[in-house]
Amino acid sequence: MHNADRFADIPNSPFVRLTRLLEGTAPGQPPISMAVGEPQHKIPDFVPRIIAAHGAEFARYPLTAGTESYRAAVADWLERRYALPRPLNPATQVLPLAGSREGLFSAVIALTPAHKQGQRPAILLPNPFYQCYAAAALAAGAEPIYVNATQATGYLPDFEAVPENVWARTSSVFMCSPSNPEGAVYGKEDWRRLFARADHHDCLVLADECYSEIYDETPPHGALEVRARMDEALSRVLVFHSLSKRSSLPGLRAGFVAGDAALIARFRELRNLIAPVVPLPLLAAAEACWRDEAHVEENRALYRAKFDLADRVLGNRPGYFRPAGGFFLWLDVGDGERAALRLWQQAGIRVIPGAYLAKETPSPSGPLNPGAAYIRIALVNDLETTKAALLRIAEALS
């Protein structure tokens, strides 16, 4: 297969598809975008000060491993957040990332074997899914297996329904909790079952936890939290975190990967050759963010206030539910693409059709796209803008 052909199975970016859908159509009111999950809350006050104080360090090449103090801050945060029974070793179990997306992609490149059980390896991913997962699988020469997450499964992927012959050649499993776009949360028993599968079939669990700190009432359980009580070595698991959502710093491009020391060592070898590194002034600011919870609590409170607004404005609408985590509304509107076009034409609101975030798969009743009936609404704007947008949405969809 020609390398370029590997990516033929990936649909165009949801945002490219949305642009094409709306092209040539004038917005009915002054535009408000709720399409991109880019937090718009005020950044922590201390971040620009720390970057300025460390400005001279832009003259130095940063290391792939970052700084000892950054890795220690991450290990300390993980221990506090998830009440880990034993601390991680910052030297061997933590690596900085330039945001979680590049880590999720390059980890698959580093860790996917050429064959599994003498066959092309498979990588399981939730459907709907983050496009990066499928691109990573295909770039690594693996077959992405789309595991549907529907209302019937609590909007969580039904990994138990994956055939044994597929599990046998599975090299990795992506799991996002809280999930994008549905905001569904994996529980302790869910994680235990997934790890039992991973142990039985000798495959990796790649846990995307970038929304872990945006939740409604209960902090979501994490992959390391559960795995540490099953296996002291944290074997077969890597977790990926970012400050983009937690700290409203999507432009800082700072995060980390943590977990199995043997996997981290292999991943680090690839990163030494090709991966982007985080400049030292940005790493210093990121370190301070992992050590501070006050700004995170304020951030979470703002999202709760916006979901309270959504409850009042859209709560009586069939298909509405308040997610347990994340900052998206996953709203059943019958036909997401048609609703997205209508919202733009009538209300000037830009949202993503759910079909653009999912892959059509076979089902007993015919081809199924689990996102087709939905729109994804990102509650990332300020409270006043969010209220105005929600009122327009309610009117346009009435």
N, C-alpha and C positions, 0 to 999 in steps of 0.2 A: 504493500500500500504506500502510495506517495504520501509524504508527511502532511502536505496540505489537506489531503483527503481525510485525515484522521478527524478533522473538526467539522466535517460536513454534517454530522449528526446533531450538532449544536445549533439551535435556532439563533437568529440574530438577538442582540441585546434587547431586553424588554423595553429599554428607553429608545432604542432605534426604532423598534416596531411601533411604539406609541407615537413617536414623531411622524412616522409614515401614516398612521391612522388619522392623526389630527391635521395633517398637512393640507393647506388650502381651506381650512375651516376656521372662521373667525370666532374668538371666544365671545360668549354672550354677555359677559360682565368682565370687569377688570380681573386679570388672571391671578389665581392663587395656585401654586404647585404643592400638591400633596403626593407626588409621585416618587420622589427620591427620599430614601431613608437617611437624610443628612441632618443631624441635630442642629438646631438653630438657637439653642439656649446659650446664655452668656458663659464664656469660658472662665475657669477659675482665675481669680485675680493674680495669684502668685506665678502663673505660668509665664507671662511675658517678662516678669522681673527676673526669674531664674534664667531664662534664655539670654537676656541681656547681660546678666552677671557672668555667664559662661561664654560670652560671645567670642572671646579670644580662642576658644577651643575649636572653632570652625577651621582653624589653621592646621588641625591635626586629622589624620586619617582615623576614623573610628574602627575598632576591632569588631569582627563578627560576633564575638562573645560579649560585646558591650563592656560594661564596667562591673567590678565585683559588687559595688554598692547597689547598682540597679538590680542585678540578679538576686541579691539579698533582700531587697525591698519586695520583689515579686514573691520570693519564697515565704517571706513573713506574711504577706497579704493572703496567700493561699492557705497558710496555716490558720490564720485568724478567720478568714471567710468560711472555710469548710471544716473547721475544727479537726484538722488532720491528726491522726493518732501519733504521727511522727513527722518532723519537719523534712522538707525536701533539701537535698544537697544543692545549693546554688551553683556550685562549680560544674556539676555533671547532669543536673536535671532541669535546668532552665536555660533558655536562649532568648535574647531579644529578637523581635521581628519589626519590620517596617510596616506595621499594621498586620491584622490577622489574615487578610486575603492572600498576600504573597506567600505567607507561611503555609496556608492550607494547600495552595497550588504546588509549591516546591517540595513539600513533604511527600506528596504522592510521587513526584518524579524521583526523589531520593530512595523511596522505600518500597516501590512496586517491583516485584520480580518479573522476569521475562515470561515465566510460565508458572502455573500452579496446578499441581496434579496432571502435568503434561498438557495443559490446555491454556488458552488465553485467560489471564486472570480477570476476575470480575471485581468491580467496586460498587458497593451498594450505596445509594443515596436517597434521601427523602424526595418525594414528588408531591407537591411543588418543591423546588430546590433553588439554591444559590448557584447561579450559572458557573461560578468558579469550580464547583465540584465536578461537573461533567467535563469541563475543559481540562481539568487536571487528569481525570481518568483517561481521557482520550490521548492526551499528550504523553502519558506514560505507557501507551499501548494496551491499556486495559479496556474492558467493556463496561460502560456504566449501566447499572441495573436500577431502574427507577421504581422505588417502592412507594406505592400510593399512600398518601395520608388524607383521609376523608373525614367527614363528620361522623361516619359510622365507627371510625377507629379513634375518635377523640382528637382528630387532626394530627395524630402521631403515625409515623410509618409502621406498617405491620410487618416487621422483620420475621415474625414467626411464620408468615405465609410464604416466605421465600423457599422454593424447592431445595431439598437437600443436595441435589446435584449442582445447584448454583452455589450454595454455601461451600461446597467442597473446593471450588476454585476461586472463592472470594479471598482477596488479599487485604482489603480494607473496607471499613464501613464508616461513612460520614453520618454524624448525628448532630443536629443543631437544637439546642435547648437553652432558653425559650426559642421556639422555631420562628423562622422567617418564611412565610408571611403570617402564619396563623396565631403565633403567640402561645402555642401549646408547650407544656412543660413536662419533661421526663421525670418520673418519680424514682425513688430508690429501687423498687422492685423492677422497674423497666431497665434501669442500668444494670442490675444484677443479671437479668435474663440475657441482655446483650453481651455482657462479659462472659457469661457461661457459653454462649454461642461462639464468641471469639476464641475462647480457650479450646473448645472442642474442635474447631476448624482451623486453628492456628492463623488467625487473621488479626489485623490491627483495628482499633477503634480510634477514629479521629473526631474529637469532640469540639465542635464549634460553639463556644460559650460567650460570644461577643455581646449577647444581650442579657447576660446573667445578672447584671445589676439593675436592670429596668424591669421591675416586677410590681404587681399590684399589692398583695398582702404578704405572701410567704416567700422568703428567699428560695429560689430553685436549688434543688440538690445538684451537685456537680459530679462529673465523671471521676475525678481524683478522690473525692469524698467517699464514694462507694468502692472504688477499686482498691484504695489503701486498706480497707477492712477485709478485702478478699485476698490481696497479694501485696506483701510489703514492698516488693520490687517495682510495683506499678507496671508490670509487664504488659505489653501490647496496647498501651494507651498513651496518646498525646492529647493535651488540651490546648486550645488556642483562645487567647483573650486579647482584647484591644481596648484602648482608651477612647475610641471614636464615639461609642454610645455611652459608656460609663461616665465619662468626663466631658462629653460634648466637645471632643477635640478630633474631629475627622481629619483635619489638615495636619495634625502633628505627626501622623503615621508612626505610631509607637504601640507595640503590643509585645506578646511573648508566646512561646510554646514551652510546655512543661510536661514531665512525665517520665517514662521509661528511659533510664540513662543510656542503655545500649542503642535505642532508637535515636536519642538526642545526639549521640556521638556520630552515628551514620549521617544524620541530617546535617550536622555541623560540617562534615567533610564537604558536602555539596555546597553549603552556604559559603564556605571559605573561597569557593571558586566563582560562584555566579550570583549570589544573593545580594540585594541592596542592604546597606547597613544604616543604622540610625545615627545621625550626627550627635556628637557628644553634648552640645548644649540642649538638644531636644531630649536626649536620654536623661539628662539631669532634671529637666522639667517633668518628664514622665515618671521618674523615680519619686518625685514629690507627690505626684498624683496617686500613686499606689499606696503611699503612706498617709493619705488624707481621706477621711470618709465624710466630712461635713459637706463638701461640695456635691458628693454623690447623693447624699440624703436630700439635699435641696433639689437636685436634678430629678430624683425620683418623685418628689412631691409635685413638681410641675407636671410630670406626665400623669400622675393620678388626677390632678385637677382637670386635665384635658379629657381623660376618660370619663370623669364625672359629667363633664359637659356633653360628651357623646351619649352617655346614658340618658340624659335629659332630652336631647334633641332627636336621637335615633333609636332610643331604647324600646319604643313600642313597635318598631318596624320588624316584621317577620324576617328571620335570618340574622338578626343582630345578636352578637354576644360580646361580652367584655373579656378580653384575653387575660390569662394569668401572668403573662410576661410580654416583654417587647413593647414597641410603640406603634404597632400597626393595627388598624381595624381590617378584618377579613370579612367582608360583607357580601352575603349571598343576594344577588340582584337578578338572578335568572340567566342573564347573558351579560357577562362582564365587559366584553368588547363593545357591545351596543350601549351599555350604560356609561362607559367611559367617554364615548363619543357624545352622548347626550349631555353629560355633565359639562363637557367643554363647550358645546354649542349653546346651552341654556344658562349655565352658571359660571363659566370661566374657570372651572375646577379641573385640575390635571391629576388624574389617578391612573394606576396601572391595572389593566385588565388581568385577572388572575390567570387566564390561559397563557399569557406571555411568561409566566413564572413556572410553568409546569410542562410536562411532556405527555403527549398522547400515548397511551399504552393499551394493549389488548385487554378485554374483560369479557366475561361470559355473555354480556348483553351487547357487545360491540366495542369499538374504540372508545376510550375514556380519557378525557383530560380533566384531572381532579380540580383544576382551577377555573374551568370554563365559566362556571356560574357566578364567579366572585370578582370583586374589585379589591385592590389593596390601597388603603388610605393611610398615609404616613402622618402621624400627629406630631410633627417636628417643629411647627411654627409656634410663635408666641400665642398666649391664651386668647388675646383679642382676635388675631387673625384666624385662629382655629375655630373660634365661636362663629365668626362670620362665614367661614367656609362650610362648617357643618350645617348651618341654617340653609345655605344655598343648596347643599346636597339633599337635605330633607325635602326641600320644596321641589327640586328638579326630579326627584325619584318618586314623588307622591302620585 
